[in-house]
Amino acid sequence: MKWINAARDVSRQCGCLILLVLAFSWSSCSPARDYEQPAELTGSWAEMTLRLTKGTPGNSPTYASRCLGYLGLAMYESVVHGTKDRRSLAGQLSSLSHLPTPDAGVEYDFRLALNASQAELLRSLYNHTSDANKASVDSLEAEIAAYFRKRTDAGVADRSISFGQRLAQAIFEWSKSDGGHRAYLKNFDKAMVHPDRPGGWKPPLFAQSFSHHPLHPHWGQNRPFLPGNYRMEAPEFIPYDTVPGSPYYEQFRAVYEAERALTQEQKEIAIWWGDDPDVTFTPPGHSYYLASMVVHARQPDLVTCAEAYARVGMAVADAFLLCWRWKYQFFSERPNTYVTAVIDEEWESFWPDPPFPAFPSGHAIQASAATTVLIDMFGDEFAFTDACHVGRPYDEEREVGFVARSFTRLSEVARETADSRFFGGIHTPQDNERGLEKGQEVGANVNGLAWKK
């Protein structure tokens, strides 16, 4: 995997152009990779995961976050037994008492176990993806398996692959009981009765989705990865009020005033972090992408790479679960309904409303959770440029293009992700602030697991 600062024409004979701007992209036309490098091996599967996340019908940030949690966990569990200082998470997570373990006294190549587990679990979680995507998973698995088989005894290779497959199958069986199994078949609940109260969410007229029914209203009842997240308290919410100058009114007035004075950069921030599930790898996928950027820059050992994906995956999964629990608990409106009813009936947000209640912000909580775990592992200082959306078509409606974002600290990512929803006009300051705070709590719970012996 090569990291460069400009677009590059890769192998015209293969007929493929790959844009690599501090990013990564797997293709059959790519140069041969050095899978001996842990960041290359783990990053290849993270990249494939995001490819399926982006390119599978019925995608949603809720289902995507769940998949990332299981895939990150599988990556970690596939290699943890090859280390002396790390411990398995079996017995520490909700209703997960045990997982398959390697046989004692025999040799394994845990890189082959990781390869087999990621392929097996991706096929199970995304069995509804296209045949082309399934073929890509098979191809990457075969490529990596062939790479290490050349360097490994046949018996060791077979044993390692079998362990990885059994591990993935066990994790998938455990996933079936969490409440989110095959959730892409029931994204929108047409039978849900909406609470009718002042300040309650209403289906948007200016919408990001074709559906006017709420996305996964029961997602918050699912099983979290961490038992401690069952007990997390709901954030405080400012009571509804239409009186000018009241705390609730001022929340929406701030959104209204900001939208009328957006700078060009604020518009770029708003669309960069939109991560519409119809055309991108979703907000939690963006956090998984961030994890890849960190591990490629830091180049840690294999188990640390895998741990980074496990922490981020489970953090964004539980962040979305809790966020959805509170969204449907408070069932709060968005600025497009309050502002037009109370402040300016002609107003329209810069970014269209998503099909679910507002409070708290899902973007804010998941970005905060992800950066909290990465900071715990690698520190906050990290100068980098996020260019994952460079090359997307210019947004003619909003008259703004996709411009790469540069940072010097990981914490800046969480802040900007939250701010992007405010600039977009779809979240109030309290949506974002409470989301950032609760995301830190989720991340702290993940960090508090017994990762080391």
C-alpha positions as CSV (number, residue, x, y, z in Angstrom):
1,M,0.0,0.0,0.0
2,K,1.5,3.3,-1.1
3,W,0.5,6.6,0.5
4,I,1.0,9.6,-1.7
5,N,-0.2,13.2,-2.0
6,A,-1.7,13.3,-5.4
7,A,-3.8,11.2,-7.8
8,R,-1.9,8.5,-9.6
9,D,-2.6,6.6,-12.7
10,V,-2.1,2.9,-11.8
11,S,-1.7,0.4,-14.5
12,R,-3.6,1.6,-17.6
13,Q,-3.4,-1.9,-19.0
14,C,-5.7,-3.1,-16.2
15,G,-8.0,-0.2,-17.1
16,C,-8.3,1.2,-13.6
17,L,-7.5,4.6,-12.1
18,I,-7.1,4.7,-8.4
19,L,-7.0,7.9,-6.4
20,L,-4.7,7.6,-3.5
21,V,-4.5,10.8,-1.5
22,L,-3.4,9.8,2.0
23,A,-6.0,7.1,1.5
24,F,-6.1,3.4,0.5
25,S,-7.9,1.5,-2.2
26,W,-7.7,-2.3,-2.9
27,S,-7.9,-3.5,-6.5
28,S,-6.8,-6.4,-8.6
29,C,-4.7,-3.8,-10.5
30,S,-2.8,-2.7,-7.4
31,P,0.9,-3.4,-7.0
32,A,1.9,-6.4,-4.9
33,R,1.6,-5.7,-1.2
34,D,3.9,-6.6,1.6
35,Y,1.5,-8.4,3.9
36,E,4.4,-9.0,6.4
37,Q,3.7,-5.4,7.5
38,P,0.9,-5.6,10.1
39,A,-0.7,-2.3,9.0
40,E,-0.8,-3.6,5.5
41,L,-2.5,-6.8,6.4
42,T,-5.1,-5.4,8.8
43,G,-5.6,-2.3,6.6
44,S,-6.4,-4.4,3.6
45,W,-9.3,-6.0,5.4
46,A,-10.4,-2.7,6.9
47,E,-10.4,-1.3,3.4
48,M,-12.4,-4.3,2.0
49,T,-14.9,-3.8,4.9
50,L,-15.4,-0.2,3.9
51,R,-15.8,-1.2,0.3
52,L,-18.7,-3.5,1.2
53,T,-20.1,-0.9,3.7
54,K,-20.3,1.6,0.9
55,G,-21.4,-0.7,-1.9
56,T,-24.1,-2.9,-0.3
57,P,-27.8,-2.1,-0.8
58,G,-29.9,-1.3,2.3
59,N,-27.0,0.2,4.1
60,S,-27.5,2.4,7.2
61,P,-25.1,3.9,9.8
62,T,-26.8,1.7,12.4
63,Y,-26.2,-1.6,10.7
64,A,-22.7,-0.5,9.5
65,S,-21.6,0.3,13.0
66,R,-22.8,-3.1,14.3
67,C,-20.8,-4.8,11.5
68,L,-17.6,-2.8,12.4
69,G,-17.9,-3.9,16.0
70,Y,-18.0,-7.6,15.1
71,L,-15.3,-7.4,12.4
72,G,-13.0,-5.4,14.7
73,L,-13.5,-7.9,17.5
74,A,-12.8,-10.8,15.2
75,M,-9.6,-9.2,14.0
76,Y,-8.4,-8.9,17.5
77,E,-9.4,-12.3,18.7
78,S,-7.8,-14.0,15.7
79,V,-4.3,-12.8,16.8
80,V,-4.5,-12.2,20.5
81,H,-3.5,-15.8,21.4
82,G,-0.2,-15.2,19.6
83,T,0.9,-12.6,22.1
84,K,2.1,-12.8,25.7
85,D,0.8,-9.5,27.1
86,R,-2.8,-9.3,25.7
87,R,-5.9,-11.2,26.8
88,S,-9.1,-12.3,25.0
89,L,-12.3,-10.3,25.5
90,A,-14.3,-13.5,25.9
91,G,-16.0,-13.2,29.3
92,Q,-15.8,-9.4,29.3
93,L,-18.4,-8.6,26.7
94,S,-22.2,-8.9,26.9
95,S,-23.3,-12.6,26.9
96,L,-20.0,-13.7,25.4
97,S,-18.7,-16.3,27.8
98,H,-16.2,-18.0,25.5
99,L,-14.8,-18.1,22.0
100,P,-12.7,-20.8,20.2
101,T,-9.1,-20.9,21.2
102,P,-6.0,-22.4,19.5
103,D,-4.9,-25.9,20.6
104,A,-2.1,-25.9,23.1
105,G,1.4,-27.0,22.2
106,V,1.0,-26.6,18.4
107,E,2.2,-23.9,16.1
108,Y,-0.1,-21.3,14.4
109,D,0.3,-18.5,11.9
110,F,-2.2,-16.0,13.3
111,R,-1.9,-13.9,10.2
112,L,-3.7,-16.6,8.3
113,A,-6.2,-16.9,11.1
114,L,-6.9,-13.2,10.8
115,N,-7.3,-13.5,7.0
116,A,-9.7,-16.4,7.2
117,S,-11.8,-14.8,10.0
118,Q,-12.3,-11.5,8.2
119,A,-13.3,-13.1,5.0
120,E,-15.7,-15.6,6.7
121,L,-17.4,-12.9,8.8
122,L,-17.7,-10.4,6.0
123,R,-19.5,-13.0,3.9
124,S,-21.8,-13.7,6.8
125,L,-22.6,-10.1,7.8
126,Y,-22.9,-8.9,4.2
127,N,-24.5,-12.0,2.6
128,H,-26.8,-9.6,0.8
129,T,-24.0,-7.7,-1.1
130,S,-23.4,-8.0,-4.8
131,D,-21.7,-11.0,-6.4
132,A,-18.9,-8.6,-7.4
133,N,-18.3,-7.7,-3.8
134,K,-18.3,-11.3,-2.7
135,A,-15.8,-12.1,-5.4
136,S,-13.6,-9.3,-4.1
137,V,-13.7,-10.8,-0.6
138,D,-12.8,-14.2,-2.0
139,S,-10.0,-12.8,-4.1
140,L,-8.4,-10.9,-1.3
141,E,-8.6,-13.9,1.0
142,A,-7.0,-16.1,-1.6
143,E,-4.3,-13.6,-2.3
144,I,-3.3,-13.2,1.3
145,A,-3.6,-17.0,2.0
146,A,-1.3,-17.7,-0.9
147,Y,1.2,-15.1,0.3
148,F,1.6,-16.7,3.7
149,R,1.3,-20.3,2.6
150,K,4.6,-19.8,0.7
151,R,6.2,-18.9,4.0
152,T,4.4,-21.4,6.3
153,D,4.3,-25.1,6.8
154,A,1.2,-26.6,5.2
155,G,-0.1,-28.2,8.4
156,V,0.4,-24.9,10.3
157,A,-1.4,-23.0,7.5
158,D,-4.4,-25.4,7.5
159,R,-4.7,-25.3,11.3
160,S,-4.5,-21.5,11.3
161,I,-7.1,-21.1,8.7
162,S,-9.5,-23.5,10.4
163,F,-9.1,-21.6,13.7
164,G,-9.9,-18.3,12.0
165,Q,-13.0,-19.7,10.3
166,R,-14.3,-21.3,13.6
167,L,-13.7,-18.0,15.4
168,A,-15.7,-16.0,12.8
169,Q,-18.5,-18.5,12.8
170,A,-18.7,-18.3,16.7
171,I,-18.8,-14.5,16.6
172,F,-21.5,-14.5,13.9
173,E,-23.6,-17.0,15.9
174,W,-23.3,-14.7,18.9
175,S,-24.2,-11.7,16.7
176,K,-27.5,-13.3,15.8
177,S,-29.0,-12.7,19.3
178,D,-28.2,-9.0,19.6
179,G,-31.4,-7.7,18.1
180,G,-29.7,-6.3,14.9
181,H,-29.4,-9.5,12.8
182,R,-30.4,-8.8,9.2
183,A,-31.5,-5.4,10.2
184,Y,-31.2,-4.2,6.6
185,L,-34.4,-6.0,5.9
186,K,-36.4,-3.7,8.2
187,N,-34.7,-0.3,8.0
188,F,-37.9,1.7,8.3
189,D,-40.8,1.0,10.7
190,K,-44.1,1.9,9.0
191,A,-46.2,0.8,11.9
192,M,-44.6,3.0,14.5
193,V,-46.9,5.5,16.2
194,H,-45.2,8.8,16.6
195,P,-45.5,10.6,19.9
196,D,-47.6,13.7,19.4
197,R,-46.1,16.4,21.6
198,P,-44.7,19.9,21.3
199,G,-41.1,19.6,20.0
200,G,-41.6,16.1,18.8
201,W,-39.9,14.9,15.6
202,K,-41.9,15.0,12.4
203,P,-41.0,13.4,9.1
204,P,-38.9,15.9,7.1
205,L,-40.1,17.7,4.0
206,F,-36.5,18.5,3.1
207,A,-35.1,15.0,3.5
208,Q,-31.9,13.0,3.0
209,S,-33.9,9.8,2.6
210,F,-36.9,8.8,0.5
211,S,-38.6,7.4,3.6
212,H,-40.7,9.5,5.9
213,H,-40.7,6.6,8.4
214,P,-38.0,6.5,11.2
215,L,-34.9,4.5,10.7
216,H,-34.5,1.6,13.2
217,P,-36.6,3.0,16.0
218,H,-35.9,-0.1,18.2
219,W,-32.2,-0.2,17.7
220,G,-31.6,1.2,21.2
221,Q,-33.0,-2.0,22.6
222,N,-30.3,-4.1,21.0
223,R,-27.5,-5.7,23.1
224,P,-24.4,-3.5,23.5
225,F,-20.9,-5.0,23.2
226,L,-20.0,-3.7,26.7
227,P,-22.1,-4.6,29.7
228,G,-21.3,-1.2,31.3
229,N,-23.2,0.6,28.5
230,Y,-26.4,-0.9,29.8
231,R,-26.1,1.4,32.8
232,M,-25.1,4.7,31.1
233,E,-27.4,7.5,32.0
234,A,-29.3,9.5,29.4
235,P,-28.0,13.0,28.6
236,E,-29.8,16.1,29.9
237,F,-32.2,17.8,27.5
238,I,-33.4,21.4,27.5
239,P,-37.2,21.6,27.9
240,Y,-39.3,22.7,24.9
241,D,-40.1,26.4,24.7
242,T,-41.1,28.9,22.0
243,V,-40.4,32.1,24.0
244,P,-37.6,34.2,22.4
245,G,-34.6,34.2,24.7
246,S,-35.5,30.9,26.4
247,P,-32.7,28.3,26.4
248,Y,-34.6,26.0,23.9
249,Y,-35.4,28.9,21.5
250,E,-31.8,30.0,21.6
251,Q,-30.6,26.6,20.5
252,F,-32.5,26.9,17.3
253,R,-31.9,30.6,16.8
254,A,-28.2,29.7,16.8
255,V,-28.7,27.2,14.0
256,Y,-30.8,29.7,12.0
257,E,-28.3,32.5,12.3
258,A,-25.3,30.3,11.5
259,E,-26.9,28.9,8.3
260,R,-27.5,32.5,7.0
261,A,-23.8,33.4,7.4
262,L,-22.0,30.2,6.4
263,T,-18.4,30.6,5.1
264,Q,-17.2,28.6,2.2
265,E,-15.1,26.4,4.6
266,Q,-18.1,25.8,6.8
267,K,-20.0,24.6,3.8
268,E,-17.1,22.3,2.9
269,I,-17.1,20.9,6.4
270,A,-20.8,20.3,6.3
271,I,-20.7,18.2,3.2
272,W,-17.4,16.5,4.0
273,W,-18.7,14.8,7.1
274,G,-22.2,14.1,5.7
275,D,-21.2,10.5,4.9
276,D,-24.6,9.8,3.3
277,P,-25.0,6.0,3.4
278,D,-26.3,5.9,-0.1
279,V,-22.9,7.0,-1.5
280,T,-20.3,6.6,1.2
281,F,-19.1,4.2,3.9
282,T,-21.3,6.0,6.5
283,P,-20.2,8.0,9.6
284,P,-19.0,5.0,11.6
285,G,-17.1,3.8,8.4
286,H,-15.4,7.2,8.4
287,S,-14.1,6.4,11.9
288,Y,-12.9,3.0,10.9
289,Y,-11.1,4.7,8.0
290,L,-9.5,7.1,10.5
291,A,-8.3,4.1,12.5
292,S,-6.6,2.8,9.3
293,M,-4.9,6.2,8.8
294,V,-3.5,6.0,12.4
295,V,-2.2,2.4,12.2
296,H,-0.6,3.1,8.8
297,A,1.1,6.2,10.2
298,R,2.2,4.6,13.5
299,Q,3.1,1.1,12.1
300,P,2.5,-0.8,15.4
301,D,2.8,-4.6,15.8
302,L,0.0,-6.9,14.6
303,V,-2.0,-7.2,17.8
304,T,-1.9,-3.5,18.3
305,C,-3.2,-2.9,14.8
306,A,-6.0,-5.4,15.4
307,E,-6.8,-3.9,18.8
308,A,-7.2,-0.4,17.3
309,Y,-9.9,-1.8,14.9
310,A,-11.5,-3.7,17.7
311,R,-11.7,-0.6,20.0
312,V,-13.0,1.7,17.2
313,G,-15.4,-0.9,15.9
314,M,-17.0,-1.6,19.3
315,A,-16.9,2.0,20.3
316,V,-18.9,3.2,17.2
317,A,-21.3,0.2,17.5
318,D,-22.2,1.0,21.1
319,A,-22.2,4.7,20.5
320,F,-24.9,4.3,17.8
321,L,-26.9,1.9,19.9
322,L,-27.0,4.3,22.8
323,C,-27.6,7.3,20.6
324,W,-30.6,5.6,19.0
325,R,-31.9,4.6,22.4
326,W,-31.9,8.3,23.4
327,K,-33.1,9.6,20.0
328,Y,-36.3,7.6,20.4
329,Q,-36.6,8.3,24.1
330,F,-36.6,12.1,23.6
331,F,-38.0,12.0,20.0
332,S,-36.8,15.5,19.5
333,E,-37.4,17.7,16.4
334,R,-34.9,19.2,14.1
335,P,-34.4,22.8,13.2
336,N,-36.3,22.5,9.9
337,T,-39.6,22.1,11.8
338,Y,-38.9,24.4,14.8
339,V,-37.4,27.3,12.9
340,T,-40.1,27.3,10.2
341,A,-42.8,27.2,12.8
342,V,-41.4,29.7,15.3
343,I,-38.6,31.9,13.7
344,D,-38.8,32.0,9.9
345,E,-41.3,30.0,7.9
346,E,-39.2,30.3,4.7
347,W,-36.0,28.9,6.2
348,E,-34.3,25.7,5.0
349,S,-31.3,23.9,6.3
350,F,-28.1,23.7,4.3
351,W,-28.1,19.9,4.6
352,P,-31.2,17.8,4.3
353,D,-32.7,16.1,7.3
354,P,-32.0,12.4,8.0
355,P,-35.0,10.2,8.8
356,F,-34.8,10.0,12.5
357,P,-35.1,12.2,15.6
358,A,-32.3,14.7,16.5
359,F,-31.1,14.4,20.0
360,P,-28.3,13.6,20.5
361,S,-26.1,13.8,17.4
362,G,-25.1,10.4,16.0
363,H,-22.2,12.0,14.2
364,A,-20.9,13.6,17.3
365,I,-21.2,10.6,19.6
366,Q,-19.6,8.1,17.3
367,A,-16.7,10.4,16.3
368,S,-16.1,11.2,20.0
369,A,-16.1,7.5,20.9
370,A,-13.7,6.6,18.1
371,T,-11.2,9.4,18.8
372,T,-11.4,8.7,22.5
373,V,-10.1,5.1,22.0
374,L,-7.5,6.1,19.4
375,I,-6.2,8.8,21.7
376,D,-5.9,6.3,24.5
377,M,-3.8,4.0,22.4
378,F,-1.7,6.5,20.3
379,G,-2.0,9.9,21.9
380,D,-3.9,13.0,20.6
381,E,-1.1,14.5,18.5
382,F,-1.5,13.2,14.9
383,A,-0.9,15.5,11.9
384,F,-2.7,14.1,8.9
385,T,-5.0,14.9,5.9
386,D,-8.3,13.1,5.4
387,A,-8.9,12.9,1.7
388,C,-11.4,10.0,1.5
389,H,-14.0,12.1,-0.4
390,V,-11.6,13.9,-2.8
391,G,-12.7,13.3,-6.3
392,R,-16.5,13.2,-5.6
393,P,-18.6,15.3,-7.9
394,Y,-19.0,19.0,-7.1
395,D,-22.3,19.6,-5.2
396,E,-24.1,21.8,-7.7
397,E,-27.1,22.4,-5.5
398,R,-25.0,23.8,-2.6
399,E,-22.2,25.2,-4.8
400,V,-19.4,23.5,-2.9
401,G,-16.9,20.9,-3.6
402,F,-15.2,18.1,-1.5
403,V,-12.0,19.6,-0.2
404,A,-9.6,17.5,1.9
405,R,-9.5,18.2,5.7
406,S,-6.3,18.6,7.6
407,F,-5.7,18.2,11.3
408,T,-3.0,18.1,13.9
409,R,-4.9,16.3,16.7
410,L,-7.4,13.4,16.7
411,S,-9.6,15.4,19.1
412,E,-10.1,18.0,16.3
413,V,-11.8,15.3,14.2
414,A,-14.6,14.8,16.8
415,R,-15.1,18.5,17.2
416,E,-15.3,19.1,13.5
417,T,-17.6,16.2,12.9
418,A,-20.0,17.6,15.4
419,D,-19.7,21.1,14.1
420,S,-20.5,19.9,10.6
421,R,-24.0,19.0,11.6
422,F,-24.5,22.4,13.1
423,F,-23.2,24.0,9.9
424,G,-25.5,21.7,8.0
425,G,-28.5,23.1,10.0
426,I,-29.7,19.7,11.2
427,H,-28.4,19.7,14.8
428,T,-28.5,22.3,17.6
429,P,-25.5,22.9,19.9
430,Q,-27.0,20.7,22.6
431,D,-27.4,17.8,20.2
432,N,-23.7,18.0,19.5
433,E,-22.3,18.8,23.0
434,R,-24.2,16.0,24.7
435,G,-23.2,13.7,21.8
436,L,-19.5,14.5,22.3
437,E,-19.8,14.0,26.1
438,K,-21.5,10.6,25.8
439,G,-19.1,9.5,23.1
440,Q,-16.2,10.1,25.5
441,E,-18.0,7.9,28.1
442,V,-18.5,5.1,25.5
443,G,-14.9,5.3,24.5
444,A,-13.7,5.3,28.1
445,N,-15.7,2.1,28.7
446,V,-14.0,0.4,25.8
447,N,-10.6,1.6,27.0
448,G,-11.5,0.2,30.4
449,L,-11.7,-3.4,29.2
450,A,-8.9,-5.7,30.3
451,W,-6.9,-5.6,27.1
452,K,-3.6,-6.6,28.8
453,K,-2.7,-9.4,31.2
